[in-house]
Amino acid sequence: MKPIKRRCLRLAALVGALLISNSLLVTAAPAPFFKWRSTLDGQVVCRQVSPGSAWERIAGPFRDLQCHELGSQPMQRWDRIPAPSRS
């Protein structure tokens, strides 16, 4: 193969790889949260992944990091800041 043709193939492969990696980043979303309980002392925490081998998952999935909002879809940012309530 000629050096110019080889360079073009490498450039095309690089561009293809960049396009694929960018399309994967667009679809990425945060993982849901779960409640975990320690089998040693019964402590309960809210985490996305297990804190360790001595923990068991007891509830979830949740949308927020306090484990209050049920659901697997993450909380969304506001499109605009809401107006303060007038009471």
PyMOL Python script that loads the backbone (N, CA, C, O; Angstrom):
from pymol import cmd

cmd.read_pdbstr("""\
ATOM      1  N   MET A   1       0.838  -1.190   0.000  1.00  0.00           N
ATOM      2  CA  MET A   1       0.000   0.000   0.000  1.00  0.00           C
ATOM      3  C   MET A   1       0.868   1.233   0.000  1.00  0.00           C
ATOM      4  O   MET A   1       1.951   1.267   0.583  1.00  0.00           O
ATOM      5  N   LYS A   2       0.365   2.229  -0.662  1.00  0.00           N
ATOM      6  CA  LYS A   2       1.105   3.481  -0.694  1.00  0.00           C
ATOM      7  C   LYS A   2       0.939   4.201   0.639  1.00  0.00           C
ATOM      8  O   LYS A   2      -0.096   4.063   1.291  1.00  0.00           O
ATOM      9  N   PRO A   3       1.956   4.973   1.053  1.00  0.00           N
ATOM     10  CA  PRO A   3       1.902   5.674   2.337  1.00  0.00           C
ATOM     11  C   PRO A   3       0.702   6.627   2.442  1.00  0.00           C
ATOM     12  O   PRO A   3       0.121   6.759   3.519  1.00  0.00           O
ATOM     13  N   ILE A   4       0.328   7.287   1.349  1.00  0.00           N
ATOM     14  CA  ILE A   4      -0.789   8.229   1.395  1.00  0.00           C
ATOM     15  C   ILE A   4      -2.101   7.475   1.635  1.00  0.00           C
ATOM     16  O   ILE A   4      -2.948   7.920   2.410  1.00  0.00           O
ATOM     17  N   LYS A   5      -2.256   6.338   0.969  1.00  0.00           N
ATOM     18  CA  LYS A   5      -3.466   5.545   1.131  1.00  0.00           C
ATOM     19  C   LYS A   5      -3.566   5.002   2.558  1.00  0.00           C
ATOM     20  O   LYS A   5      -4.650   4.949   3.139  1.00  0.00           O
ATOM     21  N   ARG A   6      -2.444   4.608   3.102  1.00  0.00           N
ATOM     22  CA  ARG A   6      -2.407   4.095   4.468  1.00  0.00           C
ATOM     23  C   ARG A   6      -2.799   5.189   5.459  1.00  0.00           C
ATOM     24  O   ARG A   6      -3.530   4.924   6.413  1.00  0.00           O
ATOM     25  N   ARG A   7      -2.320   6.414   5.244  1.00  0.00           N
ATOM     26  CA  ARG A   7      -2.669   7.535   6.109  1.00  0.00           C
ATOM     27  C   ARG A   7      -4.166   7.843   6.036  1.00  0.00           C
ATOM     28  O   ARG A   7      -4.791   8.147   7.053  1.00  0.00           O
ATOM     29  N   CYS A   8      -4.730   7.764   4.852  1.00  0.00           N
ATOM     30  CA  CYS A   8      -6.160   8.027   4.692  1.00  0.00           C
ATOM     31  C   CYS A   8      -6.982   6.975   5.425  1.00  0.00           C
ATOM     32  O   CYS A   8      -7.995   7.297   6.047  1.00  0.00           O
ATOM     33  N   LEU A   9      -6.551   5.728   5.355  1.00  0.00           N
ATOM     34  CA  LEU A   9      -7.274   4.671   6.063  1.00  0.00           C
ATOM     35  C   LEU A   9      -7.190   4.870   7.571  1.00  0.00           C
ATOM     36  O   LEU A   9      -8.178   4.668   8.277  1.00  0.00           O
ATOM     37  N   ARG A  10      -6.036   5.258   8.066  1.00  0.00           N
ATOM     38  CA  ARG A  10      -5.886   5.514   9.493  1.00  0.00           C
ATOM     39  C   ARG A  10      -6.757   6.686   9.935  1.00  0.00           C
ATOM     40  O   ARG A  10      -7.388   6.634  10.991  1.00  0.00           O
ATOM     41  N   LEU A  11      -6.788   7.741   9.124  1.00  0.00           N
ATOM     42  CA  LEU A  11      -7.605   8.911   9.439  1.00  0.00           C
ATOM     43  C   LEU A  11      -9.091   8.539   9.441  1.00  0.00           C
ATOM     44  O   LEU A  11      -9.836   8.972  10.319  1.00  0.00           O
ATOM     45  N   ALA A  12      -9.517   7.749   8.473  1.00  0.00           N
ATOM     46  CA  ALA A  12     -10.919   7.326   8.414  1.00  0.00           C
ATOM     47  C   ALA A  12     -11.275   6.467   9.629  1.00  0.00           C
ATOM     48  O   ALA A  12     -12.367   6.600  10.182  1.00  0.00           O
ATOM     49  N   ALA A  13     -10.373   5.598  10.041  1.00  0.00           N
ATOM     50  CA  ALA A  13     -10.619   4.763  11.213  1.00  0.00           C
ATOM     51  C   ALA A  13     -10.711   5.623  12.473  1.00  0.00           C
ATOM     52  O   ALA A  13     -11.557   5.382  13.334  1.00  0.00           O
ATOM     53  N   LEU A  14      -9.849   6.615  12.577  1.00  0.00           N
ATOM     54  CA  LEU A  14      -9.869   7.518  13.732  1.00  0.00           C
ATOM     55  C   LEU A  14     -11.161   8.313  13.783  1.00  0.00           C
ATOM     56  O   LEU A  14     -11.772   8.440  14.844  1.00  0.00           O
ATOM     57  N   VAL A  15     -11.582   8.848  12.645  1.00  0.00           N
ATOM     58  CA  VAL A  15     -12.830   9.615  12.591  1.00  0.00           C
ATOM     59  C   VAL A  15     -14.014   8.718  12.960  1.00  0.00           C
ATOM     60  O   VAL A  15     -14.904   9.136  13.702  1.00  0.00           O
ATOM     61  N   GLY A  16     -14.025   7.497  12.449  1.00  0.00           N
ATOM     62  CA  GLY A  16     -15.097   6.554  12.784  1.00  0.00           C
ATOM     63  C   GLY A  16     -15.136   6.240  14.270  1.00  0.00           C
ATOM     64  O   GLY A  16     -16.209   6.199  14.871  1.00  0.00           O
ATOM     65  N   ALA A  17     -13.978   6.020  14.862  1.00  0.00           N
ATOM     66  CA  ALA A  17     -13.916   5.732  16.294  1.00  0.00           C
ATOM     67  C   ALA A  17     -14.397   6.925  17.118  1.00  0.00           C
ATOM     68  O   ALA A  17     -15.096   6.736  18.113  1.00  0.00           O
ATOM     69  N   LEU A  18     -14.042   8.133  16.731  1.00  0.00           N
ATOM     70  CA  LEU A  18     -14.501   9.326  17.443  1.00  0.00           C
ATOM     71  C   LEU A  18     -16.011   9.497  17.338  1.00  0.00           C
ATOM     72  O   LEU A  18     -16.660   9.870  18.315  1.00  0.00           O
ATOM     73  N   LEU A  19     -16.573   9.230  16.172  1.00  0.00           N
ATOM     74  CA  LEU A  19     -18.020   9.338  16.007  1.00  0.00           C
ATOM     75  C   LEU A  19     -18.758   8.327  16.879  1.00  0.00           C
ATOM     76  O   LEU A  19     -19.771   8.657  17.495  1.00  0.00           O
ATOM     77  N   ILE A  20     -18.258   7.113  16.930  1.00  0.00           N
ATOM     78  CA  ILE A  20     -18.891   6.081  17.752  1.00  0.00           C
ATOM     79  C   ILE A  20     -18.791   6.438  19.234  1.00  0.00           C
ATOM     80  O   ILE A  20     -19.772   6.312  19.967  1.00  0.00           O
ATOM     81  N   SER A  21     -17.611   6.884  19.682  1.00  0.00           N
ATOM     82  CA  SER A  21     -17.461   7.218  21.102  1.00  0.00           C
ATOM     83  C   SER A  21     -18.328   8.412  21.486  1.00  0.00           C
ATOM     84  O   SER A  21     -18.873   8.435  22.590  1.00  0.00           O
ATOM     85  N   ASN A  22     -18.469   9.398  20.614  1.00  0.00           N
ATOM     86  CA  ASN A  22     -19.328  10.546  20.911  1.00  0.00           C
ATOM     87  C   ASN A  22     -20.791  10.144  20.983  1.00  0.00           C
ATOM     88  O   ASN A  22     -21.530  10.664  21.819  1.00  0.00           O
ATOM     89  N   SER A  23     -21.223   9.234  20.128  1.00  0.00           N
ATOM     90  CA  SER A  23     -22.625   8.814  20.176  1.00  0.00           C
ATOM     91  C   SER A  23     -22.907   8.042  21.462  1.00  0.00           C
ATOM     92  O   SER A  23     -24.026   8.107  21.972  1.00  0.00           O
ATOM     93  N   LEU A  24     -21.938   7.320  21.998  1.00  0.00           N
ATOM     94  CA  LEU A  24     -22.130   6.611  23.259  1.00  0.00           C
ATOM     95  C   LEU A  24     -22.207   7.577  24.434  1.00  0.00           C
ATOM     96  O   LEU A  24     -22.943   7.323  25.387  1.00  0.00           O
ATOM     97  N   LEU A  25     -21.467   8.674  24.386  1.00  0.00           N
ATOM     98  CA  LEU A  25     -21.485   9.657  25.466  1.00  0.00           C
ATOM     99  C   LEU A  25     -22.824  10.380  25.537  1.00  0.00           C
ATOM    100  O   LEU A  25     -23.271  10.750  26.623  1.00  0.00           O
ATOM    101  N   VAL A  26     -23.460  10.583  24.403  1.00  0.00           N
ATOM    102  CA  VAL A  26     -24.734  11.288  24.373  1.00  0.00           C
ATOM    103  C   VAL A  26     -25.808  10.502  25.106  1.00  0.00           C
ATOM    104  O   VAL A  26     -26.693  11.098  25.719  1.00  0.00           O
ATOM    105  N   THR A  27     -25.749   9.181  25.057  1.00  0.00           N
ATOM    106  CA  THR A  27     -26.786   8.357  25.664  1.00  0.00           C
ATOM    107  C   THR A  27     -26.484   8.002  27.123  1.00  0.00           C
ATOM    108  O   THR A  27     -27.289   7.328  27.766  1.00  0.00           O
ATOM    109  N   ALA A  28     -25.366   8.432  27.646  1.00  0.00           N
ATOM    110  CA  ALA A  28     -25.002   8.091  29.024  1.00  0.00           C
ATOM    111  C   ALA A  28     -25.897   8.841  30.011  1.00  0.00           C
ATOM    112  O   ALA A  28     -26.250   9.998  29.785  1.00  0.00           O
ATOM    113  N   ALA A  29     -26.258   8.175  31.100  1.00  0.00           N
ATOM    114  CA  ALA A  29     -27.088   8.786  32.142  1.00  0.00           C
ATOM    115  C   ALA A  29     -26.601   8.290  33.501  1.00  0.00           C
ATOM    116  O   ALA A  29     -25.990   7.225  33.591  1.00  0.00           O
ATOM    117  N   PRO A  30     -26.867   9.051  34.549  1.00  0.00           N
ATOM    118  CA  PRO A  30     -26.455   8.609  35.876  1.00  0.00           C
ATOM    119  C   PRO A  30     -27.156   7.317  36.290  1.00  0.00           C
ATOM    120  O   PRO A  30     -28.283   7.050  35.874  1.00  0.00           O
ATOM    121  N   ALA A  31     -26.493   6.541  37.091  1.00  0.00           N
ATOM    122  CA  ALA A  31     -27.074   5.294  37.599  1.00  0.00           C
ATOM    123  C   ALA A  31     -28.073   5.605  38.714  1.00  0.00           C
ATOM    124  O   ALA A  31     -27.929   6.614  39.403  1.00  0.00           O
ATOM    125  N   PRO A  32     -29.078   4.757  38.899  1.00  0.00           N
ATOM    126  CA  PRO A  32     -30.018   4.972  39.987  1.00  0.00           C
ATOM    127  C   PRO A  32     -29.374   4.680  41.345  1.00  0.00           C
ATOM    128  O   PRO A  32     -28.336   4.023  41.420  1.00  0.00           O
ATOM    129  N   PHE A  33     -30.000   5.172  42.413  1.00  0.00           N
ATOM    130  CA  PHE A  33     -29.513   4.951  43.773  1.00  0.00           C
ATOM    131  C   PHE A  33     -30.292   3.809  44.428  1.00  0.00           C
ATOM    132  O   PHE A  33     -31.431   3.534  44.053  1.00  0.00           O
ATOM    133  N   PHE A  34     -29.677   3.154  45.398  1.00  0.00           N
ATOM    134  CA  PHE A  34     -30.297   2.070  46.143  1.00  0.00           C
ATOM    135  C   PHE A  34     -29.999   2.248  47.623  1.00  0.00           C
ATOM    136  O   PHE A  34     -28.985   2.839  47.994  1.00  0.00           O
ATOM    137  N   LYS A  35     -30.898   1.728  48.476  1.00  0.00           N
ATOM    138  CA  LYS A  35     -30.622   1.700  49.914  1.00  0.00           C
ATOM    139  C   LYS A  35     -29.875   0.411  50.212  1.00  0.00           C
ATOM    140  O   LYS A  35     -30.259  -0.665  49.753  1.00  0.00           O
ATOM    141  N   TRP A  36     -28.799   0.533  50.988  1.00  0.00           N
ATOM    142  CA  TRP A  36     -27.956  -0.603  51.375  1.00  0.00           C
ATOM    143  C   TRP A  36     -27.924  -0.689  52.891  1.00  0.00           C
ATOM    144  O   TRP A  36     -27.855   0.341  53.561  1.00  0.00           O
ATOM    145  N   ARG A  37     -27.973  -1.901  53.451  1.00  0.00           N
ATOM    146  CA  ARG A  37     -27.904  -2.113  54.903  1.00  0.00           C
ATOM    147  C   ARG A  37     -26.677  -2.959  55.230  1.00  0.00           C
ATOM    148  O   ARG A  37     -26.400  -3.960  54.569  1.00  0.00           O
ATOM    149  N   SER A  38     -25.956  -2.541  56.253  1.00  0.00           N
ATOM    150  CA  SER A  38     -24.788  -3.280  56.714  1.00  0.00           C
ATOM    151  C   SER A  38     -25.242  -4.548  57.425  1.00  0.00           C
ATOM    152  O   SER A  38     -26.144  -4.514  58.263  1.00  0.00           O
ATOM    153  N   THR A  39     -24.611  -5.661  57.085  1.00  0.00           N
ATOM    154  CA  THR A  39     -24.914  -6.910  57.783  1.00  0.00           C
ATOM    155  C   THR A  39     -24.183  -6.979  59.120  1.00  0.00           C
ATOM    156  O   THR A  39     -24.440  -7.880  59.919  1.00  0.00           O
ATOM    157  N   LEU A  40     -23.285  -6.046  59.367  1.00  0.00           N
ATOM    158  CA  LEU A  40     -22.535  -6.025  60.626  1.00  0.00           C
ATOM    159  C   LEU A  40     -23.244  -5.252  61.730  1.00  0.00           C
ATOM    160  O   LEU A  40     -23.382  -5.741  62.851  1.00  0.00           O
ATOM    161  N   ASP A  41     -23.704  -4.011  61.398  1.00  0.00           N
ATOM    162  CA  ASP A  41     -24.317  -3.189  62.449  1.00  0.00           C
ATOM    163  C   ASP A  41     -25.696  -2.644  62.078  1.00  0.00           C
ATOM    164  O   ASP A  41     -26.285  -1.915  62.875  1.00  0.00           O
ATOM    165  N   GLY A  42     -26.228  -2.965  60.910  1.00  0.00           N
ATOM    166  CA  GLY A  42     -27.564  -2.531  60.509  1.00  0.00           C
ATOM    167  C   GLY A  42     -27.656  -1.117  59.988  1.00  0.00           C
ATOM    168  O   GLY A  42     -28.761  -0.642  59.725  1.00  0.00           O
ATOM    169  N   GLN A  43     -26.546  -0.422  59.829  1.00  0.00           N
ATOM    170  CA  GLN A  43     -26.549   0.949  59.315  1.00  0.00           C
ATOM    171  C   GLN A  43     -27.099   0.944  57.894  1.00  0.00           C
ATOM    172  O   GLN A  43     -26.800   0.034  57.121  1.00  0.00           O
ATOM    173  N   VAL A  44     -27.916   1.967  57.531  1.00  0.00           N
ATOM    174  CA  VAL A  44     -28.507   2.076  56.204  1.00  0.00           C
ATOM    175  C   VAL A  44     -27.932   3.300  55.506  1.00  0.00           C
ATOM    176  O   VAL A  44     -27.874   4.380  56.093  1.00  0.00           O
ATOM    177  N   VAL A  45     -27.502   3.135  54.241  1.00  0.00           N
ATOM    178  CA  VAL A  45     -26.977   4.235  53.441  1.00  0.00           C
ATOM    179  C   VAL A  45     -27.637   4.207  52.068  1.00  0.00           C
ATOM    180  O   VAL A  45     -28.215   3.196  51.669  1.00  0.00           O
ATOM    181  N   CYS A  46     -27.548   5.316  51.354  1.00  0.00           N
ATOM    182  CA  CYS A  46     -28.067   5.432  49.996  1.00  0.00           C
ATOM    183  C   CYS A  46     -26.881   5.625  49.056  1.00  0.00           C
ATOM    184  O   CYS A  46     -26.176   6.630  49.146  1.00  0.00           O
ATOM    185  N   ARG A  47     -26.658   4.677  48.162  1.00  0.00           N
ATOM    186  CA  ARG A  47     -25.520   4.720  47.236  1.00  0.00           C
ATOM    187  C   ARG A  47     -25.935   4.155  45.881  1.00  0.00           C
ATOM    188  O   ARG A  47     -26.944   3.460  45.768  1.00  0.00           O
ATOM    189  N   GLN A  48     -25.137   4.466  44.849  1.00  0.00           N
ATOM    190  CA  GLN A  48     -25.386   3.906  43.521  1.00  0.00           C
ATOM    191  C   GLN A  48     -24.839   2.486  43.398  1.00  0.00           C
ATOM    192  O   GLN A  48     -25.404   1.663  42.679  1.00  0.00           O
ATOM    193  N   VAL A  49     -23.761   2.202  44.084  1.00  0.00           N
ATOM    194  CA  VAL A  49     -23.145   0.871  44.049  1.00  0.00           C
ATOM    195  C   VAL A  49     -22.935   0.387  45.478  1.00  0.00           C
ATOM    196  O   VAL A  49     -22.973   1.176  46.423  1.00  0.00           O
ATOM    197  N   SER A  50     -22.715  -0.901  45.627  1.00  0.00           N
ATOM    198  CA  SER A  50     -22.542  -1.483  46.952  1.00  0.00           C
ATOM    199  C   SER A  50     -21.331  -0.886  47.672  1.00  0.00           C
ATOM    200  O   SER A  50     -20.261  -0.770  47.075  1.00  0.00           O
ATOM    201  N   PRO A  51     -21.482  -0.507  48.945  1.00  0.00           N
ATOM    202  CA  PRO A  51     -20.338  -0.001  49.705  1.00  0.00           C
ATOM    203  C   PRO A  51     -19.297  -1.077  50.022  1.00  0.00           C
ATOM    204  O   PRO A  51     -18.180  -0.747  50.421  1.00  0.00           O
ATOM    205  N   GLY A  52     -19.639  -2.342  49.855  1.00  0.00           N
ATOM    206  CA  GLY A  52     -18.685  -3.414  50.134  1.00  0.00           C
ATOM    207  C   GLY A  52     -19.379  -4.751  50.241  1.00  0.00           C
ATOM    208  O   GLY A  52     -20.585  -4.859  50.022  1.00  0.00           O
ATOM    209  N   SER A  53     -18.612  -5.767  50.578  1.00  0.00           N
ATOM    210  CA  SER A  53     -19.146  -7.130  50.627  1.00  0.00           C
ATOM    211  C   SER A  53     -20.066  -7.369  51.818  1.00  0.00           C
ATOM    212  O   SER A  53     -20.866  -8.303  51.784  1.00  0.00           O
ATOM    213  N   ALA A  54     -19.980  -6.567  52.857  1.00  0.00           N
ATOM    214  CA  ALA A  54     -20.809  -6.768  54.051  1.00  0.00           C
ATOM    215  C   ALA A  54     -22.107  -5.970  53.984  1.00  0.00           C
ATOM    216  O   ALA A  54     -22.721  -5.721  55.021  1.00  0.00           O
ATOM    217  N   TRP A  55     -22.541  -5.564  52.793  1.00  0.00           N
ATOM    218  CA  TRP A  55     -23.742  -4.764  52.616  1.00  0.00           C
ATOM    219  C   TRP A  55     -24.734  -5.507  51.732  1.00  0.00           C
ATOM    220  O   TRP A  55     -24.343  -6.190  50.786  1.00  0.00           O
ATOM    221  N   GLU A  56     -26.038  -5.369  52.049  1.00  0.00           N
ATOM    222  CA  GLU A  56     -27.087  -5.965  51.229  1.00  0.00           C
ATOM    223  C   GLU A  56     -28.027  -4.867  50.750  1.00  0.00           C
ATOM    224  O   GLU A  56     -28.323  -3.919  51.478  1.00  0.00           O
ATOM    225  N   ARG A  57     -28.496  -5.015  49.495  1.00  0.00           N
ATOM    226  CA  ARG A  57     -29.421  -4.028  48.927  1.00  0.00           C
ATOM    227  C   ARG A  57     -30.818  -4.301  49.480  1.00  0.00           C
ATOM    228  O   ARG A  57     -31.311  -5.426  49.403  1.00  0.00           O
ATOM    229  N   ILE A  58     -31.457  -3.265  50.039  1.00  0.00           N
ATOM    230  CA  ILE A  58     -32.762  -3.472  50.671  1.00  0.00           C
ATOM    231  C   ILE A  58     -33.899  -2.740  49.969  1.00  0.00           C
ATOM    232  O   ILE A  58     -35.058  -3.104  50.173  1.00  0.00           O
ATOM    233  N   ALA A  59     -33.620  -1.717  49.143  1.00  0.00           N
ATOM    234  CA  ALA A  59     -34.679  -0.976  48.465  1.00  0.00           C
ATOM    235  C   ALA A  59     -34.112  -0.242  47.257  1.00  0.00           C
ATOM    236  O   ALA A  59     -32.914   0.030  47.177  1.00  0.00           O
ATOM    237  N   GLY A  60     -34.995   0.070  46.328  1.00  0.00           N
ATOM    238  CA  GLY A  60     -34.587   0.846  45.168  1.00  0.00           C
ATOM    239  C   GLY A  60     -35.159   0.278  43.895  1.00  0.00           C
ATOM    240  O   GLY A  60     -35.816  -0.762  43.931  1.00  0.00           O
ATOM    241  N   PRO A  61     -34.938   0.908  42.798  1.00  0.00           N
ATOM    242  CA  PRO A  61     -34.091   2.080  42.560  1.00  0.00           C
ATOM    243  C   PRO A  61     -34.766   3.395  42.957  1.00  0.00           C
ATOM    244  O   PRO A  61     -35.991   3.510  42.981  1.00  0.00           O
ATOM    245  N   PHE A  62     -33.918   4.380  43.267  1.00  0.00           N
ATOM    246  CA  PHE A  62     -34.370   5.729  43.595  1.00  0.00           C
ATOM    247  C   PHE A  62     -33.734   6.720  42.633  1.00  0.00           C
ATOM    248  O   PHE A  62     -32.684   6.458  42.046  1.00  0.00           O
ATOM    249  N   ARG A  63     -34.395   7.869  42.486  1.00  0.00           N
ATOM    250  CA  ARG A  63     -33.933   8.894  41.545  1.00  0.00           C
ATOM    251  C   ARG A  63     -32.968   9.898  42.171  1.00  0.00           C
ATOM    252  O   ARG A  63     -32.226  10.567  41.454  1.00  0.00           O
ATOM    253  N   ASP A  64     -32.970  10.010  43.501  1.00  0.00           N
ATOM    254  CA  ASP A  64     -32.162  11.041  44.161  1.00  0.00           C
ATOM    255  C   ASP A  64     -31.216  10.414  45.178  1.00  0.00           C
ATOM    256  O   ASP A  64     -31.380   9.254  45.558  1.00  0.00           O
ATOM    257  N   LEU A  65     -30.230  11.183  45.614  1.00  0.00           N
ATOM    258  CA  LEU A  65     -29.205  10.631  46.500  1.00  0.00           C
ATOM    259  C   LEU A  65     -29.635  10.524  47.951  1.00  0.00           C
ATOM    260  O   LEU A  65     -28.867  10.028  48.776  1.00  0.00           O
ATOM    261  N   GLN A  66     -30.843  10.976  48.295  1.00  0.00           N
ATOM    262  CA  GLN A  66     -31.374  10.745  49.638  1.00  0.00           C
ATOM    263  C   GLN A  66     -32.262   9.506  49.670  1.00  0.00           C
ATOM    264  O   GLN A  66     -32.752   9.124  50.732  1.00  0.00           O
ATOM    265  N   CYS A  67     -32.474   8.871  48.509  1.00  0.00           N
ATOM    266  CA  CYS A  67     -33.333   7.686  48.374  1.00  0.00           C
ATOM    267  C   CYS A  67     -34.768   7.978  48.810  1.00  0.00           C
ATOM    268  O   CYS A  67     -35.361   7.205  49.562  1.00  0.00           O
ATOM    269  N   HIS A  68     -35.331   9.111  48.331  1.00  0.00           N
ATOM    270  CA  HIS A  68     -36.720   9.463  48.609  1.00  0.00           C
ATOM    271  C   HIS A  68     -37.609   9.274  47.384  1.00  0.00           C
ATOM    272  O   HIS A  68     -38.733   8.788  47.512  1.00  0.00           O
ATOM    273  N   GLU A  69     -37.125   9.650  46.192  1.00  0.00           N
ATOM    274  CA  GLU A  69     -37.909   9.612  44.961  1.00  0.00           C
ATOM    275  C   GLU A  69     -37.730   8.266  44.270  1.00  0.00           C
ATOM    276  O   GLU A  69     -36.651   7.970  43.757  1.00  0.00           O
ATOM    277  N   LEU A  70     -38.790   7.444  44.254  1.00  0.00           N
ATOM    278  CA  LEU A  70     -38.714   6.152  43.577  1.00  0.00           C
ATOM    279  C   LEU A  70     -38.634   6.334  42.071  1.00  0.00           C
ATOM    280  O   LEU A  70     -39.187   7.290  41.528  1.00  0.00           O
ATOM    281  N   GLY A  71     -37.952   5.429  41.401  1.00  0.00           N
ATOM    282  CA  GLY A  71     -37.857   5.440  39.941  1.00  0.00           C
ATOM    283  C   GLY A  71     -36.443   5.232  39.479  1.00  0.00           C
ATOM    284  O   GLY A  71     -35.492   5.534  40.200  1.00  0.00           O
ATOM    285  N   SER A  72     -36.296   4.710  38.265  1.00  0.00           N
ATOM    286  CA  SER A  72     -34.956   4.441  37.744  1.00  0.00           C
ATOM    287  C   SER A  72     -34.418   5.585  36.895  1.00  0.00           C
ATOM    288  O   SER A  72     -33.218   5.628  36.625  1.00  0.00           O
ATOM    289  N   GLN A  73     -35.273   6.516  36.466  1.00  0.00           N
ATOM    290  CA  GLN A  73     -34.809   7.655  35.679  1.00  0.00           C
ATOM    291  C   GLN A  73     -34.253   8.718  36.614  1.00  0.00           C
ATOM    292  O   GLN A  73     -34.876   9.020  37.632  1.00  0.00           O
ATOM    293  N   PRO A  74     -33.086   9.299  36.294  1.00  0.00           N
ATOM    294  CA  PRO A  74     -32.492  10.304  37.187  1.00  0.00           C
ATOM    295  C   PRO A  74     -33.304  11.594  37.203  1.00  0.00           C
ATOM    296  O   PRO A  74     -34.063  11.875  36.275  1.00  0.00           O
ATOM    297  N   MET A  75     -33.137  12.366  38.259  1.00  0.00           N
ATOM    298  CA  MET A  75     -33.781  13.675  38.359  1.00  0.00           C
ATOM    299  C   MET A  75     -33.196  14.569  37.261  1.00  0.00           C
ATOM    300  O   MET A  75     -32.011  14.476  36.942  1.00  0.00           O
ATOM    301  N   GLN A  76     -34.028  15.425  36.694  1.00  0.00           N
ATOM    302  CA  GLN A  76     -33.593  16.324  35.630  1.00  0.00           C
ATOM    303  C   GLN A  76     -33.375  17.728  36.189  1.00  0.00           C
ATOM    304  O   GLN A  76     -34.056  18.150  37.124  1.00  0.00           O
ATOM    305  N   ARG A  77     -32.425  18.435  35.607  1.00  0.00           N
ATOM    306  CA  ARG A  77     -32.215  19.825  35.997  1.00  0.00           C
ATOM    307  C   ARG A  77     -33.375  20.666  35.469  1.00  0.00           C
ATOM    308  O   ARG A  77     -34.045  20.283  34.510  1.00  0.00           O
ATOM    309  N   TRP A  78     -33.603  21.812  36.103  1.00  0.00           N
ATOM    310  CA  TRP A  78     -34.662  22.695  35.645  1.00  0.00           C
ATOM    311  C   TRP A  78     -34.301  23.260  34.289  1.00  0.00           C
ATOM    312  O   TRP A  78     -33.131  23.521  34.007  1.00  0.00           O
ATOM    313  N   ASP A  79     -35.312  23.450  33.446  1.00  0.00           N
ATOM    314  CA  ASP A  79     -35.109  24.177  32.197  1.00  0.00           C
ATOM    315  C   ASP A  79     -34.886  25.653  32.498  1.00  0.00           C
ATOM    316  O   ASP A  79     -34.093  26.329  31.842  1.00  0.00           O
ATOM    317  N   ARG A  80     -35.597  26.127  33.493  1.00  0.00           N
ATOM    318  CA  ARG A  80     -35.417  27.499  33.971  1.00  0.00           C
ATOM    319  C   ARG A  80     -35.664  27.492  35.476  1.00  0.00           C
ATOM    320  O   ARG A  80     -36.322  26.591  35.996  1.00  0.00           O
ATOM    321  N   ILE A  81     -35.156  28.464  36.154  1.00  0.00           N
ATOM    322  CA  ILE A  81     -35.326  28.532  37.601  1.00  0.00           C
ATOM    323  C   ILE A  81     -36.790  28.872  37.883  1.00  0.00           C
ATOM    324  O   ILE A  81     -37.294  29.860  37.348  1.00  0.00           O
ATOM    325  N   PRO A  82     -37.479  28.094  38.699  1.00  0.00           N
ATOM    326  CA  PRO A  82     -38.880  28.394  38.979  1.00  0.00           C
ATOM    327  C   PRO A  82     -39.041  29.665  39.791  1.00  0.00           C
ATOM    328  O   PRO A  82     -38.184  30.020  40.600  1.00  0.00           O
ATOM    329  N   ALA A  83     -40.164  30.348  39.558  1.00  0.00           N
ATOM    330  CA  ALA A  83     -40.456  31.553  40.316  1.00  0.00           C
ATOM    331  C   ALA A  83     -40.762  31.185  41.761  1.00  0.00           C
ATOM    332  O   ALA A  83     -41.364  30.141  42.014  1.00  0.00           O
ATOM    333  N   PRO A  84     -40.358  32.020  42.711  1.00  0.00           N
ATOM    334  CA  PRO A  84     -40.644  31.722  44.113  1.00  0.00           C
ATOM    335  C   PRO A  84     -42.159  31.728  44.355  1.00  0.00           C
ATOM    336  O   PRO A  84     -42.890  32.518  43.756  1.00  0.00           O
ATOM    337  N   SER A  85     -42.610  30.850  45.227  1.00  0.00           N
ATOM    338  CA  SER A  85     -44.043  30.785  45.524  1.00  0.00           C
ATOM    339  C   SER A  85     -44.430  31.987  46.367  1.00  0.00           C
ATOM    340  O   SER A  85     -43.677  32.426  47.237  1.00  0.00           O
ATOM    341  N   ARG A  86     -45.602  32.502  46.098  1.00  0.00           N
ATOM    342  CA  ARG A  86     -46.106  33.670  46.840  1.00  0.00           C
ATOM    343  C   ARG A  86     -47.203  33.204  47.768  1.00  0.00           C
ATOM    344  O   ARG A  86     -48.280  32.799  47.331  1.00  0.00           O
ATOM    345  N   SER A  87     -46.916  33.267  49.044  1.00  0.00           N
ATOM    346  CA  SER A  87     -47.938  32.813  50.006  1.00  0.00           C
ATOM    347  C   SER A  87     -48.242  33.862  51.034  1.00  0.00           C
ATOM    348  O   SER A  87     -49.076  33.642  51.912  1.00  0.00           O
TER     349      SER A  87
END
""", "prot")
cmd.dss("prot")
cmd.show_as("cartoon", "prot")
cmd.util.cbc("prot")
cmd.orient("prot")
